[in-house]
Amino acid sequence: MSRLLNKFMADDSGATAIEYGLIAALISVALITGATALGNSLNTQFNTLSTKLNVT
């Protein structure tokens, strides 16, 4: 029984899976933040263009 417990305590595969999950979450947050910033910038550009076209 103690050998099984020692083997369980030495197993690092769960920690590796958690690390990969955290990396994936951080990449997702960065992509969402970038897409939001790009979307806001494009929205501003299109609104400016629309205003200039409607002046005539």
C-alpha positions, 0 to 999 in steps of 0.5 A: 500500500505504501508503495502505491502511495509513493508512486502516486505522490511521485506522479507529475502527469496531473501537474503537467496537464494543469500547466498546459491548461493554464497556458491555453487559458492565457493564450485565449485571454490574449487572443480575446483581448487582441480581437476586442481591441482590433474590433474597436479600432475597426469600428471607429475607422468605419464610423469615421468613413461613414460620417465622411461619406454622409457629409455630401 
